[in-house]
Amino acid sequence: MSGLMEDDSSWEAHSFERIRIPAFNVQVVSEAINGGGNELPFSLDIVVPDDILEKIFTFLPIASTIRSTAVCKRWHDIINTSRFLWTHMLPQRPWYFMFTCNETASGRTYDPVFRKWYDLELQCIGKSSCFVSSSCGLVCFMENETRIVISVSNPITKDWKMLLEPPGAKFPDYSTVAITVDRVSHNYTVTLATSKQVAEGYVQWDFSIYKYDSWSSSWATAAKEVLVGWRSGDDSVICGGVLYCLIQSTGVLGNVEPRHRLIMYDLVAKGPSEASLAQSSIPVPCSLTCGRLLNLREKLVMVGGIAKQNRPDIIKGIGIWELDKKQWREVARMPHKFLQGFGELDDVFSSSGTDDLVYIQSYGATALLAFDMKQKRWKWSAKCPVSSKFPLQLFSGFCFEPRLDITT
């Protein structure tokens, strides 16, 4: 299997603090004084105005920008507070945080520009925080046991906030969380979609959508509906002001193919919608073992495990599709050699993405594969130094935009 991996040489884990060390050197500039040839130490930083520094910083990779905050207070303040810098910065590659699902939930963060893994501690992530969504530098975590403990964090600055407890019944059977950040105002919206089986209603599931707005710091019930023969899953995303959520057939109404459908709810529309969420849902393009929803440049993209014919629980491949006016367009299918590179791939896997980059990871190993939507290119990451501490160790992960200007 190792022969299938690209560029496997780097196993080194770099401390996240290493990119924060001072990087600016004082230059010696010759200056004639009274006709003499004396040289005085002279910092170029003194003569470079703030607006020029801002423009220079926009060309740096994000790791170099973070490192520059340790040079001096002036650079630190410009990078952390300049709206111009972050709105004009060249497109950045999203980082990927991979962690082990155990008591400590330790992990590493992958920088695709320098192809390095950094140590990065996340305060909000614990043993059971396995529901994650990210947008524009913020990451939303939902605790798995009660599914009502939700927090929002900036992994780079360590700024975080625990949200108020959402309304609705505690301990739902299925839940999924999603977040979207306004890139202008930096306000954010969090959605929680839940399913709970109706008491004495074997085929009925209460499906609810709750919406949290950061500007009001409050939750509101957005929609409620009873689904018959369908229940929500654990994947959703907000894209273009619309919440997309995968629902799955419970099998009580017979063999339904495909087993997944996509629910769409407009978060921007005023007032309740009269249309049924289930009736307006659309099927996925083929029979899937699982589906992962991504927001790439405000376009909905789905990464799905393609099921074998008549064996919906056995994966035979992985495909990527883009939704265009309620029609699925196939973007790519993973070549077989990359599928083999994961070893024994389960019917479910982790996938997330931002900008034009899609990450795919097996829960049973640390192999991380990236797909570039523009270049249509598959590429393995450098090997992750996270290691298995016991047999059947589980791994998970998510990608996020590394930013310093977004707060919770």
Secondary structure, DSSP 4 states (H G I P E B T S, - for coil): -GGGSSS----PEEEGGGGGS----PEEEE--STT---EEEE-GGGTS-HHHHHHHHTTS-HHHHHHHTTT-HHHHHHHHH-HHHHHHSPP-PPEEEEEESSSS--EEEEETTTTEEEE---TT--TTEEEEEEETTEEEEEETTTS--EEEE-TTT--EEEPPPPSS-SS-SEEEEEEEE-TTT--EEEEEEEEEEPTT-TTEEEEEEEEEETTTTEEEEEEEEEEESEEEEEEEEEETTEEEEEEEE-STTS--SSSEEEEEEESSSSS---S-TTTT-EE-SS-EEEEEEEEETTEEEEEEEEEETTEEEEEEEEEEEEEETTEEEEEEE--HHHHHHTSS--S--EEEEETTEEEEE-TTS--EEEEETTTTEEEEPPPP----SSTT--EEEEEE---SS---
